[in-house]
Amino acid sequence: MEFKYTKPITGTWFEFRHHNSKEGIYWDETLHNFTEEQWRAKIREMKEFGMKYAALLCTSLYNKTYFKSSVFPERWELACNDPIEVVLDEADKVGLNIFLSNGFYGDWLPRYRTMTDPREIMSSAEILRRTCVAMNELTELYGHHNSFYGWYYPDESWINGHMDEEFIQYVNFSSDEMHKLGKRFKSLIGPYGTKDLIADDKYISDLERLDVDICAYQDEVGVQKSSYTDTAAYFEALKKAHDKAGRSILCGNAEVFRFEGKVYQSALLPAPFERVRKQLEAMSPYVEEIFIYQYPGLMSRPGSIAPLGHPDAENLYSDYINYRKNFEK
């Protein structure tokens, strides 16, 4: 069988705990108990898979941090005492670029529950102060690692046609702090609302004002807002807009999951590879790199000492690896 050529998957998000407990059923407890050895194995596994980039989804969750911080009094107690240090140290050895998150330092809750308006989070002086303190602390603790590549800004707002002004200001505020911390750092965002985005002159103007290095747009296939039959058109329009703006790099974020039951209220499962393949084919002609949400929990190498996720995660891993071999012959 012949396949269309697709760009390889070269980026992923990862986490120490999923922000929506109903979605993370198949990996939260395992992640909590991951040892240092298992984290190192998972980083090597991702690099061998073909990853160039990995973005930590959050460095704080539910008012507890994953590192020693003055921002919140509580710290998550995991089997691996300092997972950020371990991840970065192993990433140094294998050449994997890590984005550290500058969130969540506000009252973030899953969408299916009452949550603070994201625009409030992005404009709150207190939350922005906490974010700055955390970024400085993280840089002081981990800035010596060559693999500490940059920052992921996780507080996203829905792109309802165009970007909210609050979102633009939040991104630029975060990047201003990033530039103070180190000239080498790059920034990453993963906007949602791709199907509602209008890539017109106003959107191009938004991009020109947005101080960010990489925009990895969610294809929203996993959350059932889009179909792979539609996403090629979205990314084609985005490429034209990004080319005209000439600022940030356009990347795709393929959602390689499906829900066990109701969207946002049930466990995430690996999607069938046939669907994932078509997602990759749709965005490949238009994007520079393909990220996925997410490798840990949804893909897992058979025989790994760090197995993670639903049993189908091994199937998705193997199907993808076998698929890529078609282009390496």
C-alpha positions in Angstrom: 0.0 0.0 0.0 1.3 3.5 -0.9 1.0 6.4 1.5 1.3 10.1 1.1 4.6 11.4 2.4 4.1 13.0 5.8 6.6 15.0 8.0 7.7 12.9 11.0 6.5 13.6 14.5 9.2 15.7 16.1 7.6 17.3 19.1 5.4 16.3 22.0 4.0 17.5 25.3 4.5 15.6 28.5 3.4 16.0 32.1 3.8 14.7 35.6 0.1 14.6 36.2 -2.8 15.3 33.8 -4.6 18.5 34.5 -8.0 16.8 34.1 -8.1 13.7 36.3 -11.0 12.1 34.4 -8.9 12.2 31.2 -5.6 10.9 32.8 -7.0 7.7 34.4 -4.7 5.4 32.4 -1.5 7.2 33.4 -1.7 9.6 36.3 -1.0 7.0 39.0 1.9 5.5 37.0 3.4 8.9 36.4 3.1 9.6 40.2 5.2 6.5 40.8 7.7 6.8 38.0 11.2 6.4 39.4 14.3 8.4 38.2 15.4 5.4 36.1 12.0 5.3 34.4 12.0 9.0 33.6 15.4 8.7 32.1 14.2 5.7 30.1 11.2 7.6 28.9 13.3 10.6 27.7 15.7 8.2 25.8 12.6 6.5 24.3 11.2 9.8 23.1 14.5 10.8 21.5 14.9 7.4 19.8 11.3 7.8 18.5 12.4 10.9 16.6 11.5 13.7 19.0 13.5 16.9 18.8 11.3 18.8 21.3 9.3 18.0 24.4 7.2 20.6 26.2 6.3 20.2 29.9 2.6 21.0 30.2 2.7 22.6 33.6 5.3 23.3 36.4 2.5 23.9 38.9 -1.0 22.3 39.2 -3.8 23.0 41.7 -1.6 25.4 43.8 1.3 22.9 44.2 4.6 23.0 42.3 6.9 20.4 40.8 10.0 22.1 42.1 11.2 24.0 45.2 9.4 27.3 44.9 8.3 30.3 47.0 5.2 30.7 44.9 3.1 28.1 46.7 3.8 26.4 50.1 3.0 22.9 48.8 5.1 20.7 46.4 3.9 17.6 44.7 5.4 14.5 46.3 6.4 12.1 43.6 8.4 8.9 43.6 11.1 10.8 41.6 12.0 13.7 44.0 13.0 16.2 41.3 11.6 15.1 38.0 12.5 18.4 36.2 16.1 17.9 37.1 16.1 14.3 36.0 14.3 15.1 32.7 16.7 17.9 31.8 19.8 15.9 32.8 18.9 13.0 30.6 17.8 15.3 27.8 21.3 16.9 28.0 22.8 13.5 27.3 20.6 12.6 24.3 20.1 16.0 22.7 16.4 16.5 23.3 15.2 20.2 23.6 12.9 20.8 26.5 10.4 23.6 26.9 9.4 24.3 30.5 5.9 25.6 31.3 5.3 28.9 33.0 1.9 27.7 34.3 -0.5 27.0 35.9 -0.2 29.7 38.5 -3.8 30.7 38.6 -7.1 28.9 39.4 -7.2 26.6 36.5 -9.9 23.9 36.4 -11.0 21.5 33.6 -13.4 23.0 31.1 -16.3 20.8 32.2 -16.3 22.5 35.6 -16.6 26.1 36.6 -13.3 27.8 35.9 -11.9 31.3 36.1 -12.2 33.1 32.8 -8.8 32.6 31.0 -8.7 36.3 30.2 -8.8 37.0 34.0 -5.9 34.6 34.5 -3.9 36.3 31.8 -4.6 39.8 33.1 -4.4 39.3 36.9 -1.5 41.2 38.3 -1.1 38.6 41.1 -1.1 35.6 38.8 1.4 37.3 36.4 3.6 38.1 39.5 3.6 34.5 40.5 4.4 33.5 36.9 7.4 35.8 36.9 8.7 34.5 40.2 8.3 30.9 39.0 10.1 31.6 35.8 13.0 33.2 37.6 13.2 30.3 40.1 13.1 27.7 37.4 15.9 29.5 35.5 18.0 29.7 38.6 17.5 26.0 39.4 17.7 24.5 35.9 19.2 27.2 33.6 22.6 25.4 33.5 21.1 22.6 31.4 21.8 22.9 27.7 18.5 21.0 27.0 16.5 23.8 28.7 15.5 25.2 25.3 12.7 27.6 26.2 9.3 28.2 27.6 5.8 26.9 26.8 3.0 29.3 27.7 0.0 27.0 28.6 -2.7 29.6 29.4 -4.5 29.6 26.1 -7.6 31.4 25.1 -10.0 30.4 22.4 -9.2 32.0 19.0 -12.7 33.1 18.1 -11.9 34.3 14.6 -9.0 36.4 15.9 -6.8 36.4 19.0 -8.1 38.1 22.2 -6.1 41.2 23.1 -5.6 39.7 26.6 -4.0 36.7 25.0 -1.6 38.8 22.9 -0.7 40.8 26.0 -0.2 37.7 28.1 2.1 36.1 25.5 4.1 39.3 25.1 4.4 39.7 28.8 5.7 36.2 29.2 8.2 36.6 26.3 9.4 39.9 27.8 10.2 38.0 31.0 11.8 35.2 29.0 14.1 37.6 27.2 15.3 39.0 30.5 16.2 35.4 31.7 18.3 34.4 28.7 18.8 35.3 25.0 19.0 31.6 24.1 15.4 30.8 25.1 12.7 30.1 22.5 8.9 30.3 23.2 6.1 28.0 22.3 2.3 28.2 22.3 -0.4 25.7 21.2 -3.5 27.7 20.3 -6.9 26.1 20.1 -9.9 27.3 18.1 -8.2 26.4 14.9 -11.5 25.6 13.1 -12.9 29.1 14.0 -9.8 31.0 13.1 -10.1 33.6 10.3 -6.7 34.0 8.7 -7.3 37.5 7.3 -5.4 40.8 7.4 -6.4 41.3 11.0 -5.1 37.9 12.0 -1.9 38.6 10.2 -1.7 41.9 12.2 -2.2 39.9 15.4 0.7 37.6 14.4 2.9 40.5 13.7 2.3 41.8 17.2 2.7 38.4 18.9 6.2 37.9 20.3 6.4 34.1 20.1 8.8 31.8 18.3 6.6 28.7 17.6 2.8 28.4 17.2 1.8 24.7 17.2 -1.9 24.9 16.5 -4.2 22.1 17.8 -5.9 20.3 14.9 -8.8 19.6 17.4 -9.6 16.2 15.9 -9.2 14.4 19.2 -11.7 16.7 20.9 -14.1 16.1 18.0 -14.3 19.8 16.9 -12.7 19.1 13.6 -12.2 16.2 11.1 -9.0 15.4 9.3 -11.0 16.0 6.1 -11.2 19.7 7.0 -7.8 20.5 8.7 -5.7 20.7 5.5 -7.7 23.9 4.6 -7.1 25.3 8.1 -3.4 24.8 7.9 -3.1 26.0 4.3 -4.8 29.3 5.3 -2.5 29.5 8.4 0.6 29.0 6.3 -0.4 32.0 4.1 -1.0 34.1 7.2 2.3 33.2 8.9 4.3 33.7 5.7 2.9 37.2 5.3 3.5 38.0 9.0 7.0 36.6 8.8 7.4 36.2 12.5 6.6 32.9 14.3 7.1 29.4 12.9 4.0 27.5 12.0 3.7 24.0 13.4 0.9 21.5 13.8 -0.3 19.8 16.9 -2.0 16.5 16.0 -4.3 15.2 18.8 -3.5 11.5 18.8 -6.2 10.6 21.3 -9.8 9.7 21.4 -12.1 9.6 24.4 -13.3 6.5 26.1 -16.7 8.2 26.6 -17.9 11.8 26.7 -15.5 14.5 25.5 -13.6 16.1 28.4 -15.3 13.8 30.9 -13.7 10.4 30.3 -10.3 8.8 29.8 -8.0 9.6 26.9 -7.2 6.6 24.8 -4.8 6.2 21.8 -6.5 7.0 18.5 -6.4 4.4 15.8 -3.3 4.9 13.7 -5.4 5.1 10.4 -6.9 8.3 11.8 -3.6 9.6 13.1 -2.0 9.0 9.7 -4.7 11.1 7.9 -4.2 13.8 10.5 -0.5 13.9 9.7 -1.1 13.9 6.0 -3.5 16.8 6.2 -1.1 19.2 8.0 2.3 18.0 6.5 2.4 20.2 3.4 1.9 23.4 5.4 3.8 23.1 8.7 7.4 23.2 9.7 7.2 20.6 12.4 4.6 18.3 13.8 4.0 18.1 17.5 1.5 15.7 19.1 -0.6 15.7 22.2 0.9 13.6 23.5 3.5 10.9 23.4 3.6 9.8 27.1 0.4 7.9 27.9 -0.7 7.6 24.2 2.4 6.0 22.7 4.7 3.5 24.5 7.5 1.4 23.2 6.9 -2.3 23.7 9.3 -3.8 26.3 10.0 -0.4 27.8 11.0 -0.3 31.5 8.7 2.8 31.7 5.4 1.5 30.2 2.7 4.2 30.4 -0.9 4.5 29.4 -3.6 2.2 28.0 -2.4 -1.1 26.4 -3.2 0.4 22.9 -0.4 2.9 23.4 2.0 0.1 22.3 0.0 -0.5 19.2 0.0 3.2 18.2 3.7 3.3 18.8 4.4 0.2 16.7 2.0 1.2 13.9 3.7 4.6 13.6 7.2 3.2 13.6 6.3 0.6 10.9 4.6 3.4 8.9 7.8 5.6 9.0 9.8 2.7 7.6 8.0 3.1 4.3 9.8 6.4 3.8 13.2 5.2 5.0 13.6 2.4 2.4 
